[in-house]
Amino acid sequence: MKVLIATPEAIPYAKTGGLADVAGTLVNEYRKMNKEAYIILPLYKKIKERALNLRDSGLRIKVPVGDRKIEGRIFVAGFAYFIACDEFFNREELYGTPYGDYADNASRFIFFSRGVLETCRILNFKPDVIHCNDWQTALISLYLRTIYNTSKFFKNTATLLTVHNLGYQGLFPASDMLLTGLGWNLFKPEGIEFYGKINFLKAGLLYADILTTVSNTYAKEILKKEFSFGLEGVLQKREKDIYGVINGIDYKEWDPSMDEFIPKKFGVGSLQGKAECKKQLVKEASLDKVDRPLIGMVSRLSAQKGLDLVLQSIEELLSLGVNLVLLGKGDESFHIGFSEVGKKHKGRVSVDIGFEESLAHRIYAGSDFFLVPSKYEPCGLGQLISMRYGSIPIGRKTGGIADTVQDYNPLASKGTGFLFSDYTPSAMQDAIKRALCLYTDGDKLNKVIASAMKMDFSWRRSAVRYIELYNYAVKKRRDKV
C-alpha cells in the first residue's frame, strides 16, 4: 500500500501541537511495518533554518490560486517531501502570531492542498490513500472529487481525514471562494458554505472517504451540539464513516529510564530518580519547598485547555499547600494572566511562557501530579506522557482523557489518575483534593504511580488500526469507481 500523509506540521520538522507528533510518528511506524509511506508538509522558515538534510529535488510545480499561478519548489529529506514557497511559508510562525492568524491563510493552504496533488503528479507517485490532517489539508478530498475527478492518475486514490480538533475549522470570507478554483455551486449549506463563510474542514468532512478523530470518546462527542462547533448536521450524516483511533506517544522519546533531558533517570522498579528530578525542578523553578505536592502543566495556552479554571482556582490551590509549575504559549490573554500569577506568587507558582523541549521533559519527570482540565480534549498527549513519567494526571473526563485515564478508586486502591466531570473550578478543586489525599499515603501513591507507568500507549497499535481504515477507504473508493 502506498500512503501519503499530508499535514501542516510534523515532528521533527515543525510543531505547534499534538498533530505534529501524530503525523511524524505514524510515518515512521509505517516504515517499520514495510509500508511505502511518505509525508508532505510546507517548507517553513524554521525547517530551512535547521537544515535537516534537506535537498532541492529540482522539481517545480505551478499551483493555481485565484487568477495567479504560484510556483512551488519540491525539497526532500529522507521520506519527507516539502513544498517551498517563500511568499507563503517564509515566516516566523506556522499559522499566525499570538495576536491572530495570518490574513492570507486561505491562500496559503489552498496553495498547499493543491500543491500536494501536483507534487504527486510530478513525482509520478500514485498514493492508494492520502491521509489528510485538519482543516489545512481538508480541501484535498474535495479537489480530488471535483477538479481532479477526471484524472486517471488519481482514479483509485482514497482519502482519510483525521480531525485533531474540531474547534479549528479554517473559516474564511466568501470572497476567498475565488481563490479555490472551485465552482460557486459548492457555496451552499449542503456544500462548503458555513454561515456565509467558506469552511475548509467541512469540505473534508463531506468528501473524505473515511473520517477519524484521535479518541473513541471524541468521535462520539462531536456528534453532539455541545462539541460540534456547528457541524453536528454534517457529522451525523457521516456517522457510519467516523472512527476513533487513540493517539500514542513515542516511547523512545518519552522514557524516564533513558531520557537525557532529566537530571536523574528512573523506572517503575526504582523511583529514587524521580525524587531527585522533583528536587532539581523545584530548585530550577525557584519554588519554596520540595516536600510540597507539585502540580505540573505543559500546555498550549488556549481557552480549550481549561486554563480559566486554573486562574480562578490559584488562591484555593495554594491554600491547599500545592506548588504549580507551568510551561506553554498561546493566546496573549493567558500569557498576561499567568505571568501576573507567577509574579504575585513567586516561590509558589513558576510560569514559563514559550516552549522548551528539555524543560517539558523535566516538568513531566519532576511533578507529582499533572493537570489537564480541558473544556474538551480530542485526545491529549500530556496525560499519556505524564503517566509514563509517574506524574499522576488530574483531568476532566472528556475526549481522550476519559479514554486513557482510569479514575482512582480509593476502596479498591486502583486507578491511574483523578477525573472530574463538571466544567467548574469547584469540580477541578475537588479532584485535586482527592489527589492530595493519596499524596499523604506513600504506599498507595507508589502503587498508582506504578500502574500509570505500566500503561501502554505505544504507536504500533494505532498504526495498525489506521492501516485497517486505509484499506477500508481504498475499498470504498474503488467500489464507487
C-alpha positions in Angstrom: 0.0 0.0 0.0 1.2 3.5 -0.9 0.4 6.1 1.8 0.9 9.8 1.7 0.4 11.8 4.9 -0.4 15.4 4.1 0.0 17.6 7.2 0.6 21.2 8.1 3.2 20.1 10.7 5.2 17.1 11.8 8.0 16.2 14.1 10.9 16.6 13.9 10.4 19.4 11.4 7.7 21.8 12.7 5.4 21.6 15.7 2.7 23.6 17.4 0.7 20.8 18.9 -0.1 17.1 19.1 -0.9 16.9 15.3 2.9 17.1 14.7 3.5 14.1 16.9 0.8 12.1 15.2 1.9 12.8 11.7 5.7 12.4 12.3 5.4 9.3 14.3 2.9 7.5 12.1 5.1 7.7 9.0 8.0 6.2 11.0 5.8 3.3 12.3 4.6 2.6 8.7 8.2 2.4 7.5 8.9 -0.1 10.3 5.9 -2.1 9.0 7.5 -2.0 5.5 4.8 0.2 4.1 5.6 2.6 1.2 4.8 5.7 3.2 5.7 9.3 2.8 4.9 12.6 4.5 4.5 16.0 2.9 4.3 19.5 4.5 5.1 23.1 3.8 8.7 24.2 3.9 8.5 26.7 6.7 11.3 29.1 7.6 12.0 27.1 10.8 12.6 23.9 8.8 15.0 25.7 6.4 17.0 27.2 9.3 17.5 23.8 10.9 18.9 22.3 7.6 17.7 18.8 8.4 19.4 17.1 5.5 17.2 19.0 3.1 18.0 18.8 -0.6 16.3 20.6 -3.5 14.9 17.9 -5.9 15.0 20.4 -8.7 11.3 19.8 -9.4 8.9 22.7 -9.7 5.1 22.9 -9.6 2.7 25.6 -10.7 -0.4 25.9 -8.4 -3.4 28.0 -9.3 -4.5 30.3 -6.5 -7.3 32.6 -7.8 -6.1 34.1 -11.1 -2.4 33.5 -10.3 -0.2 30.5 -10.8 2.3 30.3 -8.0 5.4 28.3 -8.2 6.3 25.7 -5.6 9.7 24.0 -5.2 10.0 20.5 -4.0 12.5 19.6 -1.4 13.3 16.2 0.1 14.6 14.8 3.3 14.5 11.0 3.6 10.9 10.0 3.1 9.6 13.5 3.7 8.7 16.0 1.0 8.3 19.7 1.4 6.6 22.3 -0.7 8.6 25.6 -0.7 7.1 28.9 -1.4 8.7 31.9 0.3 5.7 34.1 -0.2 3.6 31.8 2.0 5.9 29.9 4.3 9.0 32.0 4.9 7.6 33.4 8.2 8.5 33.1 11.9 5.4 31.1 12.8 3.3 28.4 11.1 -0.2 29.9 11.2 -0.1 33.3 12.9 1.1 35.2 15.9 -0.3 35.4 19.4 -2.4 38.3 18.2 -4.2 36.4 15.4 -3.9 34.2 12.3 -2.1 35.3 9.2 -4.6 37.2 7.0 -3.8 35.1 3.9 -4.1 31.6 5.5 -6.8 30.8 2.9 -4.3 31.4 0.1 -1.5 29.6 1.9 -3.4 26.3 2.4 -5.3 26.4 -0.9 -1.8 26.5 -2.4 -0.6 23.7 -0.2 -3.6 21.4 -0.7 -3.5 21.7 -4.5 0.3 21.6 -4.3 0.2 18.2 -2.6 -1.7 16.8 -5.6 0.6 18.5 -8.1 3.6 17.1 -6.2 2.2 13.6 -6.5 1.9 14.0 -10.3 5.4 15.5 -10.8 6.9 12.7 -8.7 4.8 10.1 -10.5 3.7 8.8 -7.1 0.1 7.4 -7.1 -0.9 7.0 -3.5 -3.5 4.5 -2.6 -4.6 6.7 0.2 -3.8 10.3 1.2 -4.1 10.8 4.9 -5.3 14.4 5.4 -5.0 16.2 8.7 -7.2 19.0 10.0 -8.5 22.0 8.0 -5.2 22.9 6.4 -5.4 19.8 4.2 -9.1 19.1 4.2 -9.5 20.6 0.7 -7.5 17.8 -0.8 -10.5 15.4 -0.6 -12.8 18.0 -2.3 -10.2 18.7 -5.1 -9.9 15.0 -5.8 -13.7 14.8 -6.3 -14.0 18.0 -8.4 -11.1 19.5 -10.3 -9.2 16.2 -10.4 -12.2 14.0 -10.7 -11.4 13.0 -14.3 -7.7 12.5 -13.7 -6.8 8.9 -14.4 -3.7 9.5 -12.2 -5.9 9.8 -9.1 -8.6 7.4 -10.2 -8.1 5.0 -7.3 -6.8 7.4 -4.7 -8.8 7.3 -1.5 -8.7 9.9 1.3 -8.9 9.7 5.1 -9.3 12.9 7.1 -8.2 13.0 10.7 -9.9 15.7 12.8 -7.4 16.5 15.6 -9.5 19.4 16.9 -13.0 20.3 15.6 -12.6 23.8 17.1 -10.3 24.8 14.3 -12.2 24.7 11.0 -10.5 27.1 8.6 -13.2 29.7 8.2 -12.7 32.4 5.5 -14.8 35.1 3.8 -17.0 34.1 0.9 -14.8 36.3 -1.4 -12.0 33.7 -0.9 -14.1 31.2 -2.9 -12.5 32.8 -5.9 -9.1 31.6 -4.7 -10.1 28.0 -4.5 -10.8 27.5 -8.2 -14.0 25.7 -7.3 -17.4 26.5 -8.6 -19.9 28.7 -6.8 -22.3 25.7 -6.9 -20.4 24.4 -3.9 -21.0 27.6 -1.9 -24.3 26.4 -0.3 -25.3 24.9 3.1 -25.1 21.4 1.6 -21.6 22.3 0.4 -18.7 24.2 2.0 -20.7 27.3 2.9 -21.0 27.8 6.7 -22.9 30.8 7.9 -21.8 32.9 5.0 -18.2 31.8 5.1 -16.1 29.1 3.5 -15.4 26.2 5.8 -12.3 24.2 4.8 -12.8 21.5 7.4 -16.4 21.0 6.2 -15.1 20.2 2.7 -13.1 17.3 4.2 -16.0 16.1 6.3 -18.2 16.0 3.3 -15.8 14.5 0.7 -13.2 12.3 2.5 -13.9 8.6 2.2 -13.2 7.9 5.9 -13.2 10.3 8.9 -11.3 9.7 12.1 -10.8 11.5 15.4 -8.0 10.9 17.8 -10.0 9.1 20.5 -13.1 7.0 20.7 -14.9 9.3 23.1 -14.3 12.4 21.0 -15.6 10.5 17.9 -18.9 10.2 19.8 -18.8 13.7 21.4 -18.5 15.6 18.1 -21.9 14.2 17.1 -23.5 16.3 19.8 -24.2 20.0 19.5 -22.1 20.8 22.6 -18.9 19.6 21.0 -19.6 20.0 17.2 -19.0 23.8 16.8 -22.0 24.0 14.5 -21.1 20.9 12.3 -23.3 18.3 14.0 -25.6 18.0 11.0 -22.7 17.1 8.7 -21.2 14.8 11.2 -24.4 13.0 12.0 -24.8 12.3 8.2 -21.3 10.8 8.1 -21.6 9.0 11.5 -21.1 5.5 9.9 -17.8 6.7 8.4 -16.4 8.2 11.6 -13.9 6.2 13.7 -11.9 6.9 16.8 -8.2 6.0 16.8 -6.4 6.9 20.1 -3.1 8.7 19.8 0.1 7.2 21.1 3.4 8.5 22.2 6.9 7.7 21.1 8.3 5.5 23.9 11.9 6.1 22.8 11.5 9.9 23.1 9.4 9.6 26.3 11.3 7.1 28.5 12.4 8.2 32.0 14.9 5.4 32.1 16.8 6.8 29.1 15.8 10.5 29.0 18.9 12.7 28.5 16.9 15.8 29.4 16.2 14.9 33.0 18.8 15.1 35.9 18.3 11.5 37.1 16.9 8.5 35.2 14.3 6.2 36.8 11.8 3.4 36.1 8.9 1.6 37.6 11.1 -0.5 39.9 13.2 2.3 41.1 11.6 5.7 41.8 14.5 7.3 43.7 15.5 9.1 40.5 12.0 10.7 40.3 12.5 12.2 43.7 15.8 13.8 42.5 14.0 15.1 39.4 11.5 16.8 41.6 14.2 18.3 43.8 16.0 19.7 40.8 12.8 21.1 39.2 11.8 22.8 42.4 15.3 24.4 42.5 15.2 25.4 38.8 11.7 26.9 39.2 12.7 28.8 42.3 9.9 27.2 44.4 10.0 27.2 48.1 9.7 23.7 49.4 10.5 20.4 47.8 8.1 18.5 50.1 5.0 20.4 48.9 2.9 18.5 46.3 4.0 19.8 42.9 1.5 20.1 40.1 2.9 20.4 36.6 1.3 21.7 33.4 2.7 21.7 29.8 0.0 23.1 27.6 -1.0 25.3 24.7 -2.4 28.4 26.4 -5.9 28.5 24.9 -9.4 28.5 26.3 -9.9 24.9 25.2 -7.3 23.8 27.8 -9.4 24.8 30.8 -6.9 27.5 31.9 -9.7 29.8 33.1 -10.4 27.1 35.8 -6.8 27.2 36.9 -6.7 31.0 37.0 -9.9 31.1 39.1 -8.5 28.5 41.4 -5.0 29.7 42.2 -5.7 31.1 45.6 -7.6 27.9 46.6 -4.8 25.6 45.3 -2.1 27.5 47.1 -4.1 27.3 50.3 -4.1 23.5 49.9 -0.3 23.6 50.1 0.5 22.8 46.4 3.0 24.4 44.2 2.5 24.9 40.4 4.9 24.9 37.5 3.6 25.8 34.0 5.1 25.8 30.6 3.3 26.9 27.4 2.4 29.6 24.9 -0.7 30.5 23.0 -3.2 33.3 23.5 -1.9 36.6 24.7 -4.6 36.9 27.3 -3.3 33.8 29.1 0.3 34.9 28.7 -0.6 38.0 30.6 -2.8 36.2 33.2 -0.3 33.5 34.1 2.6 35.9 34.1 0.9 38.1 36.6 0.1 35.0 38.8 3.8 33.9 38.6 4.9 37.4 39.8 2.3 37.6 42.5 3.0 34.2 43.9 6.8 33.9 43.4 8.1 30.9 45.2 4.8 29.0 44.8 4.0 29.4 41.1 6.5 29.2 38.3 5.4 30.3 34.8 7.5 30.0 31.6 5.8 31.5 28.5 7.2 29.7 25.5 8.2 26.2 24.8 11.5 24.5 25.6 11.6 20.8 24.9 14.1 20.0 27.7 12.1 21.9 30.3 8.9 20.0 29.2 10.7 16.7 29.9 11.9 17.9 33.3 8.3 19.0 34.3 6.9 15.6 33.3 9.6 13.9 35.3 9.6 16.1 38.4 6.0 16.8 39.0 3.9 14.7 41.4 0.7 15.5 39.5 -0.1 16.7 36.0 -3.1 18.9 35.4 -5.2 18.7 32.3 -8.6 20.4 33.0 -9.6 20.7 29.3 -13.0 22.1 28.3 -12.8 19.4 25.6 -9.9 17.3 24.5 -9.8 15.3 21.3 -7.0 13.1 22.7 -4.3 14.9 24.6 -0.8 13.7 24.8 0.1 15.4 28.1 -1.7 12.8 30.3 -0.1 9.9 28.3 3.4 11.3 28.8 2.8 12.2 32.4 1.7 8.6 33.2 4.9 7.4 31.5 6.9 9.6 33.9 4.9 8.6 37.0 3.2 12.1 37.3 -0.4 11.3 38.1 -2.8 13.1 35.8 -5.7 15.1 37.2 -8.1 15.8 34.3 -11.6 16.5 33.1 -13.5 13.4 31.9 -13.8 14.3 28.3 -12.4 13.0 24.9 -9.1 11.2 25.1 -8.6 12.0 28.8 -11.7 9.8 29.5 -10.4 7.1 27.3 -6.9 6.9 28.7 -7.1 7.7 32.4 -8.7 5.4 34.9 -10.2 7.4 37.8 -8.7 6.4 41.1 -11.0 4.2 43.3 -9.8 4.6 47.0 -11.8 1.5 48.1 -10.1 -0.8 45.6 -6.9 1.3 45.6 -6.9 1.1 41.8 -6.6 3.8 39.1 -4.1 5.8 37.1 -5.4 9.3 37.8 -8.1 11.6 39.0 -11.1 12.7 36.9 -13.8 15.3 37.2 -16.9 15.8 35.0 -18.4 19.3 35.6 -16.5 22.2 33.9 -16.3 24.3 37.1 -13.5 25.5 39.4 -15.0 23.6 42.3 -15.1 20.3 40.4 -11.5 20.6 39.5 -10.5 21.6 43.0 -12.4 18.5 44.4 -10.4 16.3 42.1 -7.1 17.9 43.3 -8.2 17.4 46.9 -8.7 13.7 46.2 -5.3 13.5 44.7 -3.8 15.2 47.7 -5.3 12.6 50.0 -3.4 10.0 48.0 -0.2 12.0 48.3 -0.3 11.6 52.1 -0.2 7.8 51.7 3.2 6.8 50.2 2.4 3.2 49.6 -0.8 3.8 47.8 0.7 6.7 45.9 3.6 4.5 44.7 1.1 1.8 43.6 -0.8 4.3 41.4 2.5 5.6 40.0 3.5 2.1 39.1 0.1 1.4 37.4 0.3 4.6 35.4 3.9 3.9 34.3 2.9 0.5 33.1 0.2 1.7 30.7 0.9 1.0 27.0 0.1 3.8 24.6 2.7 3.0 22.0 2.1 3.9 18.4 2.2 0.5 16.9 -1.4 -0.3 17.9 -2.6 3.0 16.5 -0.7 2.5 13.2 -2.2 -1.0 12.7 -5.7 0.5 13.2 -5.0 3.3 10.7 -3.8 0.7 8.1 -7.1 -1.2 8.6 -9.0 2.0 7.9 -6.9 2.9 4.9 -7.8 -0.5 3.4 -11.4 0.2 4.1 -11.2 3.6 2.5 -9.5 2.2 -0.6 -12.2 -0.5 -1.0 -14.9 2.1 -0.5 -13.3 4.4 -3.2 -12.8 1.6 -5.7 -16.4 0.3 -5.2 -17.5 3.8 -6.4 -15.3 3.9 -9.5 
